[in-house]
Amino acid sequence: MSVLERTHLGCCVAIRALPPPPPSSESASHDDATNGAPNRMGKGITCVCFKPKGSYERICINLTPLQEERLRRLKHRMKIHFDASRVEHQEALKALWSATYPGQELHGLVSDQWKEMGWQGRDPSTDFRGAGFISLENLLFFAKTFSTSFQRLLNKQAGKRSAWEYPFAVAGVNITFMIMQMLDLDAAKPRTFVRAVFLQILSVNEWAFDLLYCVAFMVMDKQWLDSKATYMEFNDVLKLTRAQLEKEFLMDNLLQIEDMPSYRLLC
């Protein structure tokens, strides 16, 4: 297991990636992208220097080869637009329906049935413009990995609900977009400590973005209930959600998404 070491140097916070023990012959043959445990971590330091008031002044990152490769894959996923003419995108939509409503027949990729899931109209493909295909992948990952939590949010089973609830699926697309903005992965130069922490987490688990999405959805719903919000306040709830995620990313000893306090909301 990789270990991260945080060191406070004046106004500079450094995160050092310590190399794990050599893998056994049995585990060395496993693909690190599958089991989430990297075979090698470099000794590079991800360093974020900031002004006393908290505004970031300088960030320097030395990525390991594993981080570079996983970041490249993730950025590639983020650039794929949803294309209703592509068979793999059609199949992903069908898979989302099957995971959401097991045993219920889907009448078509354009159907009033999609409104049940919280899409704006009969054709869900029109709602992916903001975040692209990765937002569909995130919803599908959530449905398959944490089906109980997914169904509870879908059916609004927790707490006292608003008379004007947020549409589940469209909210999911917005959460993907919010995380993309928060992590700032497309920036030519890193500008936030949150991004630096995420890159370290990404070296531990290639599916860190998808796991963070699941946590973010749970946090959003909790913020929604705590705020007694209605649909017109959805953007305010998203801002509160982002602030909570960023707060947890700045905690000591955060080595993986599972270490976030809000991860415990999932079941």
Summary of the structure (lengths in Angstrom):
residues: 267
radius of gyration: 19.5
end to end distance: 24.3
largest distance: 61.6
contacts: 779
relative contact order: 0.12
helix: 53%
strand: 10%
